[in-house]
């Protein structure tokens, strides 16, 4: 009689799977993307990022990216009048 053994994934595979799922959740937008989404100019978005700091952003080298979840939070705050 053959015994059934549970096949375990190696630890590195589990970590890679977890990392890939997190990357799927992390959607990054450009300033141009956000401007199109809000139907405003790039300068308006830049003001929200740099001048008033109402939207958090990531700077990777010279490239600025905005997390989609930060846009959602910003919209939630502004719709509540905060």
Buried (B, 14 or more C-beta within 10 A) or exposed (E): EEEEEEEEEEEEEEEEEEEEEEEEEEEBBBBEBBBEBBEEEEEBBBBBBEEEEEBEBEEEEEEBBBBBEBBEEBEEEEEEEE
